[in-house]
Amino acid sequence: MLSDKGKYASATQNRRFVWKEIVWPLILEINDVVFTLDQYQKKRDEICKKNNVDISKTSRGLVSLLQKGIIYKENSLYCIHFRLIPYMRLKAQCDYATAIHEVKIR
């Protein structure tokens, strides 16, 4: 991840990275719409080590995904937006652009 971008571009980049590299692969791996913080952290640590990425950037990315409504937090569980469930069931690739588009359709 580059750090010479502006504040909003950097937030978007963090969000995209966390979605593409951590959250969506985790969802497909566990084959469930919900995941725990422990599951997320284990996947995050693995990906950060593999890609030499600072964990703090991924933390901001997760919070940003929550703010955008792509994932929700209920008690100690995180879940994906209901409109993304069909992608999970099909084990389809769901990039950030698709996810944000599905969530924003009303």
C-alpha positions in Angstrom: 0.0 0.0 0.0 1.3 3.4 -0.9 1.2 6.2 1.6 1.7 9.2 -0.7 -2.0 9.4 -1.6 -4.5 11.8 -0.2 -6.6 10.9 2.9 -9.6 9.7 0.9 -7.7 7.8 -1.7 -5.7 6.1 1.1 -8.9 5.1 2.9 -10.3 3.6 -0.3 -7.1 1.8 -1.0 -7.1 0.3 2.6 -10.8 -0.7 2.2 -10.1 -2.4 -1.2 -7.1 -4.3 0.2 -8.9 -5.5 3.3 -11.9 -6.6 1.2 -9.9 -8.3 -1.6 -7.1 -9.9 0.4 -8.7 -10.6 3.9 -12.5 -10.4 4.2 -13.7 -12.0 1.0 -11.2 -14.8 1.0 -12.1 -15.5 4.6 -15.8 -15.6 3.8 -15.1 -18.1 1.0 -12.8 -20.1 3.2 -15.2 -20.5 6.1 -18.2 -20.7 3.8 -20.3 -18.6 6.1 -21.7 -15.0 6.1 -20.4 -14.3 9.6 -16.9 -14.3 11.0 -15.4 -13.6 14.4 -12.8 -11.1 15.2 -10.4 -14.0 16.0 -10.9 -15.4 12.5 -10.4 -12.0 10.9 -7.2 -11.4 12.9 -5.7 -14.8 12.1 -6.4 -14.1 8.3 -5.2 -10.5 8.6 -1.9 -11.6 10.3 -1.3 -14.2 7.6 -1.9 -11.7 4.8 0.0 -8.8 6.4 3.1 -11.1 6.9 2.8 -12.4 3.3 2.5 -9.0 1.8 4.6 -7.0 4.2 1.8 -4.7 5.1 1.4 -2.8 8.4 -1.5 -4.2 10.5 -2.7 -0.7 11.4 -3.6 -0.1 7.7 -5.8 -3.2 7.7 -7.5 -2.0 10.9 -8.5 1.2 9.3 -9.7 -0.8 6.3 -12.0 -2.9 8.4 -13.5 0.1 10.1 -14.0 1.7 6.7 -15.8 -1.4 5.4 -18.1 -1.1 8.4 -18.8 2.6 7.8 -19.6 1.8 4.1 -22.1 -0.9 5.2 -20.4 -3.7 3.3 -20.0 -5.5 6.6 -21.9 -5.2 9.9 -20.9 -5.9 13.4 -23.4 -7.6 15.7 -22.2 -8.3 19.2 -18.9 -10.1 18.6 -19.6 -11.2 15.1 -19.1 -9.5 11.7 -21.4 -10.3 8.8 -21.5 -9.4 5.2 -24.3 -7.4 3.7 -27.2 -9.6 2.7 -26.9 -8.7 -1.0 -23.5 -10.3 -1.1 -24.7 -13.7 0.2 -25.5 -15.0 -3.4 -21.8 -14.4 -4.4 -20.7 -16.4 -1.3 -23.0 -19.2 -2.1 -21.7 -19.4 -5.7 -18.1 -19.1 -4.4 -17.8 -16.2 -6.9 -15.2 -13.5 -6.9 -16.7 -10.4 -5.5 -14.3 -7.5 -5.8 -14.7 -4.2 -3.9 -16.4 -2.4 -6.8 -19.1 -5.2 -7.0 -19.5 -5.2 -3.2 -20.0 -1.4 -3.0 -22.3 -1.4 -6.0 -24.5 -4.2 -4.5 -24.7 -2.5 -1.1 -25.6 0.9 -2.5 -28.5 -0.3 -4.7 -31.7 0.4 -2.8 
